[in-house]
Amino acid sequence: MTKSDGRLPTSGWVGILWCALGLLLVVVGAVWFLMAARHFNLWRYADHYIAAELEVTRFDPKLGDDGQGRTIEGVIHPGGERVWASDRDLAISQFVSPEDKTGRRVPLPGEIEGRRLAVWYWPQQAGEARWWHPPTVVMPGATQQGGAVVRDVLLGVSIVGVGVVCFRRGARYLKSSVADAQ
């Protein structure tokens, strides 16, 4: 059966797949916006951070239940304040032993505990921290990511835009398949 213009009728599944792709792209774009918000907060509060050293006292190589990464506990020098950080904010893969041939990216506790890491530290953040504030301890250079904010926003906008186009195309296919069925 062909349409009056000679084309074959469209299956509703094509429209459903286009809509699903559009929805997936909108979700991915939203994740890019969350990354942009994180980079923006680090850039916005950059003047609160000072250079310091984190002496690692305890490292838990297992991922936390909350998805926040592996826990790093330590003491800030100078000052002696106890802090908790995450491997999300500190690049610890550099401490994996070069002799290790297994290809792991997470150091063993013995490879990182007792070391002093150069970090940027937000002193007395606990007294003024809110849920939207960036972490207390980050790697040097993490606060100078104004370009990352722009990049993430542009990628998020473009991905969401493509997702909307896919969703609209899927809606047209579904509308066409409903019209063909009647």
C-alpha positions as CSV (number, residue, x, y, z in Angstrom):
1,M,0.0,0.0,0.0
2,T,1.4,3.4,-1.0
3,K,0.4,6.9,-0.2
4,S,-1.2,9.1,-2.8
5,D,2.2,10.7,-3.5
6,G,3.8,7.3,-4.1
7,R,5.7,7.0,-0.8
8,L,5.5,4.0,1.5
9,P,3.7,4.5,4.8
10,T,5.8,5.3,7.8
11,S,6.0,2.9,10.8
12,G,5.2,4.3,14.2
13,W,8.4,2.6,15.5
14,V,10.5,5.0,13.5
15,G,8.9,7.9,15.3
16,I,9.3,6.3,18.7
17,L,13.0,5.7,18.1
18,W,13.5,9.3,17.0
19,C,11.7,10.5,20.1
20,A,13.8,8.2,22.3
21,L,17.0,9.5,20.7
22,G,15.8,13.1,21.3
23,L,15.0,12.4,24.9
24,L,18.4,10.8,25.5
25,L,20.2,13.8,23.9
26,V,18.2,16.2,26.1
27,V,19.3,14.2,29.2
28,V,23.0,14.2,28.1
29,G,22.7,18.0,27.4
30,A,21.4,18.5,31.0
31,V,24.4,16.6,32.3
32,W,26.7,19.0,30.4
33,F,24.8,21.9,32.0
34,L,25.5,20.4,35.4
35,M,29.2,20.2,34.6
36,A,29.1,23.8,33.5
37,A,27.5,24.8,36.8
38,R,30.3,22.9,38.7
39,H,33.0,24.7,36.7
40,F,31.2,28.0,37.1
41,N,31.2,27.7,40.9
42,L,34.9,26.8,41.0
43,W,35.6,29.9,38.9
44,R,33.3,32.1,40.8
45,Y,34.7,31.3,44.2
46,A,38.4,31.2,43.0
47,D,39.3,34.1,45.3
48,H,38.4,32.1,48.4
49,Y,41.1,29.4,47.7
50,I,44.7,29.6,48.9
51,A,47.7,27.4,48.1
52,A,48.4,24.7,50.7
53,E,49.5,21.1,51.1
54,L,47.3,18.2,52.0
55,E,49.0,15.5,54.0
56,V,47.0,12.4,53.2
57,T,46.2,10.5,56.4
58,R,43.7,8.0,55.1
59,F,42.6,6.9,51.6
60,D,39.7,4.6,50.9
61,P,40.1,3.0,47.4
62,K,36.5,1.9,47.2
63,L,33.9,4.1,45.6
64,G,31.5,5.7,48.0
65,D,27.9,4.8,48.1
66,D,26.8,8.3,47.1
67,G,28.8,8.3,43.9
68,Q,31.0,11.1,45.0
69,G,34.3,9.2,44.4
70,R,36.9,7.7,46.7
71,T,37.4,9.4,50.1
72,I,40.7,11.1,51.0
73,E,41.2,12.3,54.5
74,G,44.0,14.5,55.5
75,V,45.4,17.5,57.3
76,I,46.0,20.9,55.6
77,H,49.5,22.5,56.1
78,P,49.8,25.2,57.2
79,G,46.9,25.4,59.7
80,G,46.4,21.8,60.7
81,E,42.7,21.7,59.7
82,R,41.3,18.2,59.1
83,V,39.6,17.9,55.7
84,W,37.8,15.3,53.6
85,A,38.2,15.3,49.8
86,S,37.3,13.1,46.9
87,D,39.3,11.7,44.0
88,R,36.9,13.6,41.9
89,D,38.6,16.8,43.0
90,L,42.2,15.6,43.4
91,A,44.1,13.8,40.6
92,I,45.4,10.8,42.5
93,S,46.1,8.5,39.5
94,Q,49.5,10.0,39.3
95,F,50.5,8.1,42.4
96,V,50.0,4.6,40.9
97,S,53.3,2.9,40.9
98,P,55.0,3.0,37.5
99,E,56.1,-0.6,38.0
100,D,52.5,-1.7,38.1
101,K,51.6,-3.5,34.9
102,T,47.9,-4.2,35.7
103,G,46.8,-0.9,34.2
104,R,44.9,0.3,37.3
105,R,44.2,4.0,37.7
106,V,43.6,4.1,41.5
107,P,46.6,3.9,43.8
108,L,46.7,1.6,46.8
109,P,46.4,3.3,50.2
110,G,50.1,2.7,50.8
111,E,51.0,4.6,47.7
112,I,49.2,7.8,48.7
113,E,48.9,7.8,52.5
114,G,51.6,10.0,54.1
115,R,52.2,12.0,51.0
116,R,51.8,15.8,50.8
117,L,49.8,17.0,47.8
118,A,49.9,20.5,46.5
119,V,46.3,21.7,46.6
120,W,44.1,24.8,46.6
121,Y,42.2,25.0,49.9
122,W,39.2,27.1,51.1
123,P,39.9,27.9,54.7
124,Q,37.0,27.7,57.2
125,Q,34.6,26.8,54.4
126,A,32.5,24.8,56.8
127,G,31.2,27.9,58.5
128,E,29.9,29.5,55.3
129,A,29.4,26.5,52.9
130,R,26.1,25.9,51.3
131,W,25.0,23.0,49.1
132,W,26.0,24.9,45.9
133,H,29.6,25.8,47.1
134,P,32.5,24.0,45.4
135,P,34.6,21.5,47.4
136,T,37.0,22.6,50.1
137,V,40.1,21.1,48.5
138,V,40.8,21.1,44.8
139,M,43.9,20.6,42.5
140,P,45.8,23.7,41.5
141,G,44.4,25.2,38.4
142,A,40.9,23.8,39.0
143,T,39.6,27.3,39.7
144,Q,40.9,28.8,36.5
145,Q,38.4,27.1,34.2
146,G,36.4,30.0,32.8
147,G,36.9,28.5,29.3
148,A,35.5,25.2,30.6
149,V,32.3,27.0,31.6
150,V,31.8,28.4,28.1
151,R,32.7,25.1,26.5
152,D,30.2,23.1,28.6
153,V,27.4,25.6,28.1
154,L,27.9,25.6,24.3
155,L,28.1,21.8,24.2
156,G,25.0,21.5,26.4
157,V,23.0,24.0,24.2
158,S,24.0,22.2,21.0
159,I,23.3,18.7,22.4
160,V,19.9,19.8,23.7
161,G,19.2,21.6,20.4
162,V,19.9,18.4,18.4
163,G,17.7,16.4,20.9
164,V,14.8,18.8,20.4
165,V,15.2,18.4,16.6
166,C,15.2,14.6,16.9
167,F,12.2,14.7,19.2
168,R,10.2,16.9,16.8
169,R,11.2,14.7,13.9
170,G,9.9,11.7,15.8
171,A,6.6,13.5,16.6
172,R,6.2,14.2,12.8
173,Y,6.8,10.5,12.1
174,L,4.3,9.5,14.7
175,K,1.7,11.9,13.4
176,S,2.3,10.6,9.8
177,S,1.9,7.0,10.9
178,V,-1.3,7.8,12.7
179,A,-2.7,9.5,9.6
180,D,-1.6,6.5,7.5
181,A,-3.4,4.1,9.8
182,Q,-6.7,5.9,9.4
